[in-house]
Amino acid sequence: MMSSRNKRRHVPVRAMAPLGRPGARSVVTPGQSAGMNGMRSVVTASHPLTDVRENNRLFDYESSVKEAFDGIVPVLKKISALQHEADFVNEAQRIAVTQLGFELPTVLLEDAWVDQLDMRSLFAWSLFEKYRRFSDDVFTRDPLGNNDEEAFQELLEECGFHLMDVSPCADGRLAHVIRYVLRLPTKAVRRRSYAGAMFDIDDSLNKWTRTELLRFREGVPNTADEPTRYLKAVVYHHSSVDPEHQGCAAHGSNTEKAAAGGLSKLKGFQQAVQNTYCCGASIDCLLIGMDTDTDAIRIHMPDANGEIDLNNYIDSMEAFDSTAQLSASQAEQWIADHIRQKGGEALVDGMARFVAYLLKNNLSQVEYVRAYHGGQYSDIGHAERFIGAGIGFEEIQLRNLTFFSYLDTVEEAAGDLDVGVSIFTGLNVSHGLPVPVVVRFDYHGNVPGARERAEKHCKRVSDAFHSRYSELSKKGLLHTMQVVRDIKAAGNIEILECSVKTEAAGGH
């Protein structure tokens, strides 16, 4: 029988997966690998640098959350089949409580005997309730916490940085890039996603300014006289299985354009700091490419002049296969030597050490995808469950759960939102289900009037959604839920309003 390690060197390529959620996918238990044609094989060994225990924990969490969301449709189908039966409301609620964990709005059930159940409203309401419970669980229990924020900050500063600011693409296939792909503590890394990873330079400049002010006034995360730099990273993406169709839509699935676009933004940000504060040298940039099919990463190295070279990068898949048969210490040495070879004299020691840290972290994720997903995800295309629009959503750290659109107004992000709605037209609308949108604005409760402004933002954006996509809205094919959260209070989200009406209309 072929060993597990030998199997890993030759991962078979599946046919292109269609757009849609993997609702029929088999659930793999920790210690098993989902192979071709649904076959399972026991994983008997792992890469010497893989954190197997962490992989098991992350898989358990990912499975439980996605199964909770994907269980909505089967339950509603079961309830729909009973809508003209006697004692329907009580039976429907029993099924909902037993299988979904909550009751459904009674008003949506009581009049089913007259006509038909409003399945679109029931679906949207159920999904929003699942999101609320999922979000509450994150903020109260912290299931993905690894309690190493201080250790990471110490490492960051030892490598010559005081803060890491990451801008990945808004594509839902990158939503897990911080906690899973790079294995970083979510509370210690700043993340804001943009379509095509084309981040807002003005916004990043404001974030940099606030960071440096805190260093100067409060010594957080370190004092301003410490010789550390602000690390700005961009994560673009590509597809190894179907590069011409499943790459970054914002760049026409052109990997070269995606990488070049990310690099141009990094240079623009660095120049903006230089032109505004004459401190461009205090910025370090990092360009990372991510294969959304395997979660392997490529980290681009600087050239002889210190400029990022698009054609010179470290590939974690190559590192994984080249070190799989080595001891842990030999694997670490191979990685260090490889980085030095690729980076050359232009690569400073601190950056080399940090690149090695990211690369080693990603090896566990490569193993994760090989062990639990047969080497590549079955849902290589979009399979998001809802759109998240506004500011917040730091609790979303799972692949293909949410399509992000960070925005202040619908108008400024119209292009991104059109992409998201188009994706959900294929995922949901084509099956008669609505596009679910969570409109959220987090605020700082210690700032006077912040909550009121957040509420106004929510209402304005929600109204603009229903106006821009009025045809979908009129047919019940687009629903929104407005939520806010006080960041300073470290509490749960608060629901302001939902387009699904759960109260009976009154009389005169």
C-alpha positions, 0 to 999 in steps of 0.5 A: 500500500502506498504511504500517505506521504507518497500520495501527497506528492501526486494530488489528482486534479478534479474536473471544474466544479460548477458554481454552487455550494457543496451541499452534497459533500461528504463530511470528513471526520478528523484523521480522514481524508476525502479522496476522489469519488468520495473515497476516504483514506486514513491519514497516517502521517503528516508533514513534520511542521504540521500542527495536526491538533490545530488542524483537527480543531479548525476542521471541526469548527469549519464543519459545524458552522457550514453544516448549520448554514447548509442545513437550512434548505433541507429543513425548510423543504421538510416543513414546506411538505407539511404546510397543508397538514393539520396542526401544521404550525406546531409541527413546523416549530417542532422540526425547526427547534429540533433541527435548526435550534430555533423557532420560526416567525409564527406569522410566516406560518399561520396563514399557509393554509390560505395560499402558500408558505413564503419560503423566500422570507423563511429562508432569509430569516433563518439564514439571518438567525443563523448568522446572529447565533454564529456571530454571538458564539464568536464574540462570547466563546472565541472558538478560533482563539489561540491566545498567542496575540502577545507572542505574535506581537513579540515576533512581529517586533523582533522581525522589525515591524509593529503592525501587520495590515492585510488587504485580501480580495473580497472573494469569499474564498479568501475569507479564511486567509488570516486564521486558516491560510496564514495561521495568524491570530485574528485580533492581532492583525488588521484586515480589510477586504476589497474586490481584487485586493485593490484597497483604498489608499486613503483609508490605509493612509488614515489607518497608518496615521492613527497607528503612528499617533497611538505609538507617539501618544500612548506607546501602543503597540510600541513607542514611536522611537522604536526602529520598527516599520508598518507592514502592509500586505496584499493577498491576491488569488488565483486558481490552479485547477481552472485558472482561466475561469476561477481566478480573480473576477476583478482582474478577469481571472488573469493572475499576472494582472491580479499580482501587478494590481496588488503591487501597484496599490502597495507602491501607491500606499508607500508613496502616499505616506512619503508624500504626506509625511516624508516617512515612506521608508517606514513602510514595508510591503508584502505581496502574497498570492493564494491558490483558492483551490489548495490554499497554498501561497506564494510570497513574492521576494524583493529584487536586488534594489529591494523592489518586489519582483513579480516573477520571483516568489517562494511557493509553499506547495514546493516547500511542502513537497521538498521537505515532507520527508525531512525532520522538523529541524531539517525542514526549517533549515531548508526553508531558511536556505530557500528564502535566502536563495530567493531573496538574495542580498536585498532581503533583510534578516527580519523580513526573511524571518517573517516570510519563513514564519508565514511559510511554515504556518501555511504548510499546516493549511496545505496539509489541512486541504490534503487531509480533509478535502483530497488536495483541493476544495470541491467548491473551487468556485463561489459558494458563499452563504450571504453578502456582508456589506458595511464595516465590521465582520471580523468574526468571519474567518471561514472560506466561502461563507461570506462575500465581503463588500466594505463600504460607506455607501452603496454608490462607492462600492457599486461595482463590488456589489454588482459582482456579489449580487451576480454571484448570488443570482447564480447561487440563490436566485436561479433556485428561487431563493433570495440574496441575503445581505447583512448590512453592518456598521461597527462603531466606537461607543466612546465616541459621542454620536457614533452609534447614531451615525452607525444606525443611519449608515445601516438604514441608508445602505439598506435602502440603497440596496433595495433601490439599486436592486429593486426588481429583486427586492419587489419579488422577495428575492433580496432581503437585508438585515441591519446590525451594529456593534460597539467595538469598545464594549466588545459585545455582540451584534445588535439587530436594528431591522430586517426586511423580513416582516415578522409581525402581523399587519394591524387593522385600522 
